[in-house]
């Protein structure tokens, strides 16, 4: 794991550039381990200029910083797209399959299309050249840019859904397994936003056959 304060750079992108692939898409997700709401995947192509950019892993930033940098990503990107996989798709495909499906949809929307990919340890099935190092969101500027879009779009979505499903606290914990979320599940029961294949939700439904534990499947 990179040390705190590691600054992402163009090292992985340059590996693709040296092979003549200059439209490099970074891919990252948010919400993979949440118990409720979608998993959100963003794909971003930045200009292959190797200029200094302020993007950072979204997890290292406060919400106002993420919002400001996400706006900058949209301003400078050659192309970007965000897609969601909702609980029904997650329960049907499993969390890894749903993440792959959302990533495929986001990449298909990029115009111009990518020539190569970098993901945050997500081994996509693709004919394109692919690098998928762990913690790429902290190491690659392009993946950091994708992380900013995925996180901010999902957080805004969950805040909006809080008004549709009051009492669960989605605007605060964003669907993750916080103590307040556990208490709300016990008090209110399972909502349509919850992932029924995740163990904490499945236990409350009495199905007892959950496919995943509290954090979901973290394999690539």
C-alpha positions in Angstrom: 0.0 0.0 0.0 1.4 3.4 -0.9 2.5 5.5 2.1 0.3 8.5 3.1 0.8 11.5 0.9 1.9 9.5 -2.2 1.2 11.6 -5.2 -0.2 9.9 -8.4 1.8 10.5 -11.6 1.9 9.3 -15.2 4.1 6.2 -14.7 1.5 3.7 -15.7 0.2 5.9 -18.5 3.7 6.2 -19.9 3.9 2.4 -20.3 0.9 2.6 -22.7 2.2 5.8 -24.4 5.5 4.1 -25.2 3.5 1.5 -27.2 1.6 4.2 -29.1 -1.6 4.0 -27.0 -2.3 7.6 -26.1 -6.0 7.5 -25.3 -5.7 5.7 -21.9 -8.8 5.3 -19.9 -8.6 5.1 -16.1 -11.3 3.1 -14.4 -12.3 3.1 -10.7 -15.3 2.3 -8.6 -17.1 3.5 -5.4 -19.5 1.6 -3.2 -18.3 -1.9 -3.8 -18.4 -2.8 -0.1 -21.6 -1.0 0.8 -24.6 -2.8 1.9 -27.1 -0.6 0.0 -27.2 1.5 -3.1 -25.3 0.9 -6.4 -21.7 0.2 -7.1 -20.6 3.2 -9.3 -17.9 3.0 -11.9 -16.2 5.9 -13.7 -14.0 5.8 -16.8 -11.9 8.8 -17.7 -9.5 9.6 -20.5 -7.1 12.5 -19.8 -5.0 14.3 -22.4 -1.7 12.6 -22.9 0.4 15.7 -22.2 2.2 14.6 -19.0 1.4 18.0 -17.5 1.0 18.3 -13.7 -2.6 17.8 -12.5 -4.0 18.1 -9.0 -6.0 14.8 -9.0 -5.7 12.5 -6.0 -7.3 9.4 -4.7 -10.7 10.4 -3.6 -10.3 8.6 -0.3 -7.5 10.9 0.7 -9.6 14.1 0.4 -12.4 15.9 2.2 -15.8 16.2 0.4 -15.3 19.8 -0.7 -11.9 19.0 -2.2 -13.4 16.0 -4.0 -16.2 18.1 -5.4 -13.9 20.8 -6.7 -11.5 18.3 -8.3 -14.3 16.3 -9.9 -15.4 19.4 -11.6 -11.8 19.9 -12.9 -11.8 16.3 -14.2 -14.9 17.0 -16.3 -13.3 20.2 -17.5 -10.0 18.8 -18.7 -10.9 15.2 -19.7 -11.0 14.1 -23.3 -13.9 11.9 -22.4 -15.6 10.6 -19.2 -18.5 8.4 -18.2 -20.1 7.1 -15.0 -22.3 4.0 -14.7 -24.2 2.4 -11.8 -25.0 -1.2 -11.1 -28.0 -1.3 -8.8 -28.7 -3.9 -6.1 -30.8 -6.2 -8.3 -27.9 -6.5 -10.7 -25.4 -7.0 -7.8 -27.6 -9.7 -6.3 -28.0 -11.4 -9.7 -24.3 -11.2 -11.0 -22.5 -10.9 -7.6 -20.7 -7.7 -6.7 -17.6 -8.5 -8.8 -19.7 -9.3 -11.9 -21.8 -6.2 -11.4 -18.7 -4.0 -11.1 -17.3 -5.5 -14.3 -20.7 -4.9 -16.1 -20.8 -1.2 -15.0 -17.2 -0.7 -16.1 -18.0 -2.2 -19.5 -21.0 0.2 -19.9 -18.9 3.2 -18.8 -16.1 2.4 -21.2 -18.5 1.8 -24.1 -19.8 5.4 -23.6 -16.4 7.1 -24.0 -16.0 9.2 -27.1 -13.3 9.1 -28.4 -12.9 5.4 -27.4 -9.9 4.3 -25.3 -6.9 2.6 -26.8 -5.6 1.1 -23.5 -6.8 0.9 -19.9 -5.6 1.2 -16.3 -7.8 -0.1 -13.5 -7.6 -0.2 -9.7 -6.9 -3.9 -9.4 -9.9 -4.8 -11.6 -9.0 -7.4 -14.2 -11.5 -6.6 -16.9 -12.1 -8.9 -19.8 -11.0 -6.7 -22.7 -9.1 -6.8 -26.0 -7.4 -3.6 -25.1 -4.0 -3.4 -23.4 -4.7 -3.4 -19.6 -2.7 -2.6 -16.5 -4.4 -3.4 -13.2 -2.1 -2.6 -10.3 -3.3 -2.5 -6.7 -4.0 1.0 -5.4 -3.9 2.5 -8.8 -6.2 5.2 -7.6 -3.3 6.5 -5.4 -0.6 6.0 -8.1 -2.1 6.8 -11.5 -3.5 10.3 -12.3 -6.0 8.8 -14.7 -7.4 6.4 -12.2 -7.4 9.0 -9.5 -9.5 11.2 -11.8 -11.9 8.3 -12.2 -12.0 7.7 -8.5 -13.1 11.4 -8.0 -16.0 11.0 -10.4 -17.2 7.7 -9.0 -17.1 8.8 -5.4 -18.7 12.2 -5.9 -21.4 10.9 -8.2 -22.3 8.1 -5.9 -22.2 10.3 -2.8 -24.6 12.7 -4.4 -26.9 9.9 -5.5 -27.0 8.4 -2.0 -27.8 11.8 -0.5 -30.7 12.2 -2.9 -32.0 8.7 -2.1 -31.9 9.6 1.6 -35.1 11.6 1.0 -36.8 8.7 -0.7 -35.9 6.2 2.0 -35.9 8.3 5.2 -34.6 7.0 8.5 -31.7 4.9 7.1 -29.2 7.7 7.1 -28.0 7.1 3.6 -26.8 10.7 3.2 -24.4 10.1 6.1 -23.0 6.6 5.8 -23.7 6.3 2.0 -24.9 2.7 2.5 -21.8 1.3 4.2 -22.0 -0.8 7.4 -21.8 2.0 10.0 -23.4 1.4 13.4 -26.2 3.8 12.5 -26.9 1.8 9.4 -27.1 -1.4 11.4 -29.5 0.2 13.9 -31.7 1.5 11.1 -31.8 -2.0 9.5 -32.9 -3.5 12.8 -35.5 -0.7 13.3 -36.9 -0.3 9.8 -36.1 -3.6 8.0 -34.6 -4.1 4.5 -35.3 -1.5 1.9 -35.4 -1.9 -1.9 -31.9 -0.2 -1.9 -30.3 -3.0 0.1 -28.2 -5.8 -1.4 -29.9 -9.0 -0.4 -26.9 -11.2 -1.2 -24.7 -9.4 1.4 -24.6 -11.2 4.8 -25.8 -8.4 7.1 -28.9 -7.9 4.9 -29.5 -11.6 4.3 -29.5 -12.3 8.0 -32.2 -9.7 8.6 -34.3 -11.3 5.8 -33.8 -14.7 7.4 -32.4 -16.3 4.2 -29.2 -17.4 5.8 -27.6 -18.1 2.5 -25.7 -14.9 1.8 -23.1 -15.1 -1.0 -20.9 -12.4 0.5 -19.7 -11.1 3.8 -20.0 -7.5 5.0 -17.4 -6.2 2.6 -18.4 -8.1 -0.5 -16.0 -9.9 -2.8 -12.7 -7.9 -3.2 -11.1 -10.2 -5.8 -10.3 -8.6 -9.1 
